[in-house]
Structures are given as C-alpha cells and as structure tokens.
Amino acid sequence: MQAVQRHIQPKIERWLFRRKVIIIYGARQVGKTTLAKTLLEKFDQTDGYFNCETPSVSAALENREPELLRRFIGNKKIVVFDEAQNVPNIGLTLKIFADTFPDLQIIATGSSSFELANRTSEPLTGRSLQFTLLPFSLAEIEQWYNIFEIKSQLDHFLTYGLYPEIVKAPIDEAQVLLEDLSGKYLYKDILAFENLKRSDVLHKLLQLLALQIGHEVSYHELANTLKINSRTVERYIDLLEKVFVIFRLRPLSRNLRKEISKRNKIYFYDVGVRNAILQQYQPPEIRVDKGSLWENFFIAERLKYLLNNQLNPNRYFWRTLNQQELDYIEESDNILHAYEVKWKPGNYKVPPSFAKAYPNSKVEFVNTENFDSFLF
C-alpha cells in the first residue's frame, strides 16, 4: 500500500532553496524522519541525512568553523539534521550554515519544541520557517481509505489513535505500541531537559488530565492531588504541551459577566495516547466517557486541519457559570465560528446567551456522522 503523503509536505517544498532554514517540530514517532527523508529523495540526496542523536554527528556540528562544517557535509545541496535539539547551541551552528553557505538547504527536525525553539530563536531570526507535524489526520489517511471506510473504522481510530505506526496495526499490536509510546517516548525529552527522576509524577498528572478532558482544569486541585505545588503543575503542563502530548484551549470571555474567564481546558493531541494512559480500550459506544473522547478527537483533528492548511485562528471554548456552553470556537478576522460537538445527531439549539452576546457568530453542530464536512 502506498505511503501517505503528509499534507504539510507541499507547503514545505514551496520554501525550499529560498534561503530559509526549515524547522519541523513534532512529537516522537509522528513521522518527522520519514518526511525529511522523503524530501531528500526528491532531490536525489539520500546521503544528506544526519541523526543528531548520534554522538559523532552532534560533536561535528558543535564545531563552528565554516570550512570544517562544509567538509563534514560535503558538497550536498540539501541536508537534514534530525533531532537537532541534541546539538548544543544548534542555533549558532545553523546560523553559520545559513550565512556562509546560503545556497545550502537545511532541514532541522526536533521532537521537543522548547529546546529547539530556545536554541534557534535568536540566532535564526529572519532565517528560518517553522512547521509542525502531528500524527496522521483523517484527511491524510483518505489516501488509503474512502470516507465510508473511514467512518466504518471510526471506533478503531477513537480507541487507538492515529500515530503512523499504529493506524494500520492489528489490535493486539496497536495496544502494545501505544503503551510503549505513552510509557517511554513521550516523557523522554522532558525527563532529560528537566533532569527529572520521578516520571511517576508526570504519569499521574497525565492520568488526571486524561480524566478531565472537556472540563476546565484547576492547577490548584491537581497540585493538591499530586502533593506538589501549583507552579510545578503549571510547569509540567507547559512542558507536556511543548513536546506535543497535550494542548490547551483558553476560555472566550468578552461580553458577559457570567462567562468563565480563568481556567483552561486541556486535550490530547492523540486520543490513543490518552486511552493508553488510562488503560481504557473498550469500544467507544459502551464507554461512559464517549462524549468527551469524541470531543477531544474532533478538536484535535480540527487542529491538524488548521496546521496542515497553514491557518492560524484564535481558538477557544465558551461556557457560562449557569452551564451554557460551546465546545470549540475559532476566530478569524473578528468573526467567531463555533462548534458544538455531539456523539449523535439531534435537535440542538444555540445557547441564547451566546447568540445574544455574539450576534454575528456562526454555530455548527458536529457529530460522528457529519464530521467529515469540517475536516476534509
């Protein structure tokens, strides 16, 4: 079966050889290496791949003498530095490449955005473009399945997620791969960056977050449960977001006194990871959390749609103290486009307070039967 072309690939190709360092961020195992090697193959430069987790490669790139750097990469026109965050002060090295060899195309990948961003942001000001790669989107796997086949397998995707290695794996293998991913790879960068010994705290925090998807999260309550301070909770959540495990939605609060304005909602980039953390693999139809699971899935898929199409609206949820709510909102050009996410079709109404406060907004009702209208 053909390989899936990532929707972000043509967006990256547009910027190749335009004197920009291309940086591809994303969690481990989402396909950054595969994408980078695919780009190399298009230019017959398969020997231009350098794994920066290899000590010899990392050491060679620490040397910032231009002639030694050129000798290391040879006469290649395009090179990939994979997991570039492993090279100390990688930003300075990339700056030397960009300034000294402007016709050389560099692609750098990183699984931990906080490290790679911190090490490249100032040295590469004006010299780089950033792209984010997430697990497969439903729109991407339409290259394998038509929309009817996708809908027929929706329960499988809601249970095991859309990481490339897992999408087509048999159920018994999918569960093993998920648990290996969620128990090892997701924490690797944070544990190294923070020099943490207690991965159990991170795992317990993720379990608590997994149980609260669709609800506002209190850092104070999480801290009390974990017996750590609130600042530490906030720091861990920030790091988990920067390694692409979770993402936050902030509340929309502008016009109404009763609008919730402080607590965020937190979702997982991949619901398979969320299920592995909770050890819950039951069919969605019989699960008590199927509404929250579907809400997380749709919002994550919508985020992939935006990233893959290089759209960047403001994103929110909306809720009032008297429990009127809308699950997800995008704002572009001062126009609000809201989505209420439901498991099944039904007769739903726009919350009166929202309609009155935001009369020019648009509200859509999304369910497991019509979701493709908003994701493809």
C-alpha positions in Angstrom: 0.0 0.0 0.0 1.3 3.4 -0.9 2.9 5.7 1.7 0.8 8.5 3.0 2.0 11.9 1.7 1.8 14.3 4.6 -0.3 17.4 3.8 2.3 19.7 5.1 4.9 18.4 2.6 3.9 20.6 -0.4 3.9 23.6 2.0 7.4 22.9 3.0 8.5 22.3 -0.6 7.4 25.8 -1.6 10.0 27.2 0.7 13.0 25.0 -0.2 16.0 26.8 -1.7 14.7 30.2 -0.7 17.5 30.8 1.8 15.4 29.7 4.8 16.3 27.0 7.3 13.2 24.8 7.6 12.4 23.5 11.1 10.0 20.7 11.5 8.6 20.2 15.1 6.6 17.3 16.3 6.3 14.6 18.9 8.4 11.5 18.7 7.1 8.8 16.3 4.8 11.1 14.3 6.9 10.7 11.1 9.3 13.6 11.0 12.2 11.4 9.9 10.1 9.8 7.2 9.0 13.2 5.9 12.5 14.6 6.0 14.0 11.6 4.1 11.1 11.9 1.5 12.2 15.5 0.9 15.8 14.3 0.4 14.8 11.7 -2.0 13.0 14.2 -4.2 16.4 15.9 -4.7 18.5 12.6 -5.0 20.3 13.5 -1.8 19.6 10.4 0.3 23.1 10.7 1.8 22.2 14.1 3.2 20.6 12.7 6.4 22.4 13.2 9.7 21.0 11.8 13.0 21.9 14.3 15.7 21.3 11.7 18.4 24.5 10.1 17.2 27.4 11.4 19.3 29.7 11.8 16.3 27.2 13.9 14.4 26.4 16.1 17.4 30.1 16.6 18.1 30.9 17.5 14.5 28.1 20.1 14.5 29.4 21.7 17.7 32.4 22.9 15.7 31.5 26.3 14.2 34.5 26.7 11.9 32.8 27.1 8.4 35.4 25.0 6.5 35.1 22.1 8.9 31.3 22.2 8.7 31.5 22.2 4.9 34.0 19.3 5.0 31.6 17.4 7.3 28.5 17.7 5.0 30.5 17.6 1.7 29.0 19.2 -1.5 25.4 18.4 -0.7 22.7 20.9 -1.8 20.2 19.8 0.9 20.8 18.2 4.3 18.6 17.0 7.2 19.7 17.4 10.8 17.3 15.0 12.6 16.5 15.6 16.3 18.7 18.7 16.1 17.9 19.7 19.7 20.7 17.2 20.7 23.4 19.5 19.4 24.4 22.1 22.0 23.8 25.7 20.7 22.4 24.3 17.5 21.1 27.8 16.6 24.5 29.2 16.2 25.6 26.3 14.0 22.6 26.7 11.8 23.2 30.5 11.6 26.8 29.9 10.3 25.5 27.5 7.7 22.8 30.0 6.6 25.2 32.9 6.4 28.2 31.2 5.0 26.5 28.7 2.6 23.3 30.5 1.5 22.6 28.0 -1.3 22.6 25.1 1.1 19.1 24.0 2.1 18.9 22.9 5.7 16.0 21.0 7.2 16.2 20.5 11.0 13.7 18.4 13.0 13.0 18.3 16.7 10.8 16.4 19.0 11.0 18.9 21.7 9.9 22.4 20.6 11.0 24.1 23.8 14.7 23.0 23.3 14.9 23.6 19.6 13.0 26.9 19.8 15.1 28.2 22.6 18.3 27.2 20.8 17.4 28.6 17.4 15.0 31.6 18.0 17.5 34.4 18.3 20.4 33.2 16.1 17.9 32.3 13.3 15.8 35.4 13.4 14.6 36.0 9.9 16.5 33.0 8.6 14.0 30.2 9.4 10.5 28.9 8.9 8.8 26.5 11.3 6.3 23.8 10.6 4.5 21.4 13.0 3.9 17.7 12.2 1.2 15.9 14.2 0.0 12.3 14.0 -1.9 11.3 10.8 -5.1 13.3 10.2 -8.2 11.6 8.9 -7.8 13.8 5.8 -4.3 12.3 5.2 -5.4 8.7 5.6 -8.1 9.3 2.9 -5.2 8.4 0.7 -5.7 4.8 2.0 -9.5 4.8 2.7 -12.5 6.5 1.2 -14.8 8.4 3.6 -17.2 5.5 4.0 -14.3 3.2 5.1 -13.0 6.0 7.5 -16.4 6.3 9.1 -16.7 2.5 9.4 -13.4 2.5 11.3 -14.1 5.5 13.5 -14.3 3.4 16.6 -10.9 2.0 16.0 -9.4 5.4 15.5 -11.1 6.7 18.6 -9.6 3.8 20.6 -6.1 3.5 19.2 -5.5 7.0 17.7 -3.6 8.0 14.5 0.1 7.6 15.1 1.6 6.4 11.8 2.9 3.1 13.2 -0.4 2.3 14.9 -3.1 3.3 12.4 -2.9 0.0 10.4 -1.6 -2.3 13.1 -3.7 -5.2 14.3 -5.5 -4.5 17.6 -3.1 -6.6 19.8 -0.1 -4.9 18.3 -1.7 -1.4 18.4 -2.1 -1.7 22.1 1.5 -2.8 22.7 2.8 0.0 20.5 0.6 2.6 22.2 1.7 1.6 25.7 5.3 1.7 24.7 4.9 5.1 23.2 3.0 6.6 26.1 5.2 4.9 28.7 8.6 5.8 27.3 8.9 8.1 24.3 6.5 10.9 25.4 8.5 11.6 28.6 12.0 11.3 27.2 12.6 14.9 26.3 11.0 16.3 29.4 13.0 14.0 31.7 16.2 14.9 30.0 15.5 18.6 29.9 14.4 18.9 33.5 16.7 16.2 34.8 13.7 14.7 36.4 13.9 11.4 38.2 10.2 10.9 39.0 8.4 10.1 35.8 5.6 8.7 38.1 4.5 12.3 38.8 4.3 13.1 35.1 2.3 9.9 34.5 -0.1 10.6 37.4 -0.6 14.2 36.1 -1.4 12.9 32.7 -3.9 10.4 34.2 -5.6 13.2 35.9 -5.7 15.4 32.8 -7.0 12.4 30.8 -9.9 12.1 33.1 -10.7 15.8 32.8 -10.9 16.3 29.0 -13.9 18.5 28.2 -13.7 20.2 31.6 -11.9 23.2 33.0 -8.7 22.3 34.8 -7.7 23.7 38.1 -3.9 23.7 38.7 -4.5 24.1 42.4 -6.7 21.0 42.6 -4.2 19.0 40.5 -1.4 20.2 42.8 -3.3 19.1 46.0 -3.9 15.6 44.5 -0.3 15.2 43.4 1.1 16.7 46.6 3.3 19.2 44.6 2.9 23.0 44.3 0.8 24.7 41.6 3.7 26.3 39.9 5.2 22.8 39.3 1.9 21.6 37.9 1.8 24.6 35.5 5.4 24.0 34.5 4.8 20.3 33.8 1.7 21.1 31.7 3.7 23.7 29.8 6.4 21.2 29.0 3.9 18.5 28.1 2.3 20.9 25.6 5.7 21.8 24.2 6.5 18.1 23.4 3.1 17.8 21.7 1.4 15.5 24.2 -1.4 17.9 25.2 -2.7 21.3 24.1 -4.7 23.9 25.9 -7.8 25.8 25.0 -8.5 29.1 26.8 -12.0 30.4 27.5 -13.6 33.1 25.4 -14.7 35.9 27.7 -15.6 39.3 26.5 -19.2 40.4 26.9 -20.9 38.6 29.7 -20.4 38.9 33.4 -21.1 35.2 33.9 -18.7 33.9 31.3 -15.9 31.7 32.7 -12.7 33.5 32.2 -9.8 31.8 34.0 -9.5 28.0 33.7 -8.3 26.3 30.5 -9.4 23.0 29.0 -6.8 20.5 28.1 -6.9 18.0 25.3 -4.5 15.3 24.0 -3.1 15.5 20.5 -3.9 11.8 20.1 -6.7 10.0 21.9 -5.0 6.7 21.6 -2.3 8.0 23.9 -5.0 9.2 26.2 -6.6 5.8 26.3 -3.3 4.1 26.9 -2.6 6.3 29.9 -5.9 5.3 31.3 -5.7 1.7 30.2 -9.1 2.0 28.6 -9.6 0.2 25.3 -13.3 -0.6 25.4 -15.4 0.2 22.3 -16.5 3.9 22.4 -20.2 3.0 22.1 -20.2 1.4 25.6 -17.9 3.9 27.3 -19.3 6.5 29.8 -16.7 9.0 28.5 -17.5 8.6 24.8 -18.8 12.2 24.6 -15.5 13.6 26.0 -13.5 11.2 23.9 -15.2 12.3 20.7 -14.9 15.9 21.7 -11.1 15.5 22.1 -10.8 13.6 18.8 -12.7 16.2 16.8 -10.9 19.2 18.2 -7.5 17.5 17.7 -8.5 16.7 14.1 -9.6 20.3 13.6 -6.2 21.5 14.8 -4.5 19.2 12.3 -6.7 20.6 9.6 -5.6 24.2 10.5 -1.9 23.4 10.8 -1.9 21.4 7.5 -3.5 24.3 5.7 -1.4 26.9 7.4 -4.4 28.6 9.1 -3.9 30.2 12.5 -7.2 31.4 14.0 -7.6 32.2 17.7 -9.1 29.1 19.4 -11.3 29.0 22.4 -14.1 27.2 24.3 -17.1 29.1 25.8 -19.0 28.4 29.0 -21.0 30.4 31.5 -21.5 29.9 35.2 -25.0 28.7 34.6 -23.7 25.9 32.3 -24.4 27.3 28.9 -21.5 26.2 26.7 -20.0 25.7 23.3 -17.1 23.2 23.0 -14.9 24.8 20.5 -14.6 28.3 18.8 -12.3 29.7 16.1 -11.9 33.4 15.5 -10.6 34.9 12.2 -11.0 38.5 11.1 -13.1 39.2 14.2 -15.6 36.5 13.2 -16.4 33.7 15.6 -17.1 30.2 14.2 -18.3 27.9 17.0 -18.7 24.1 17.1 -20.8 22.1 19.5 -19.5 18.5 19.4 -22.1 15.7 20.0 -21.9 11.9 19.7 -25.1 11.6 17.8 -27.2 13.8 15.6 -30.1 15.6 17.4 -32.1 18.8 17.7 -29.7 21.2 19.4 -30.0 24.9 19.9 -27.5 27.7 20.1 -27.1 28.9 23.7 -29.3 32.0 24.0 -26.6 34.0 25.9 -24.0 33.3 23.2 -26.4 34.2 20.4 -27.2 37.5 22.1 -23.6 38.4 23.1 -22.1 37.4 19.7 -24.8 38.0 17.1 -22.5 37.8 14.1 -21.1 34.4 15.0 -21.8 31.1 13.3 -22.5 27.9 15.2 -22.2 24.4 13.7 -23.3 21.1 15.4 -20.8 18.3 14.8 -21.4 14.6 15.3 -20.0 11.2 14.3 -21.9 11.2 11.1 -21.2 14.7 9.6 -17.7 15.4 10.9 -16.1 15.0 7.5 -17.7 18.3 6.4 -15.3 20.1 8.8 -12.1 18.1 8.5 -11.6 17.4 4.7 
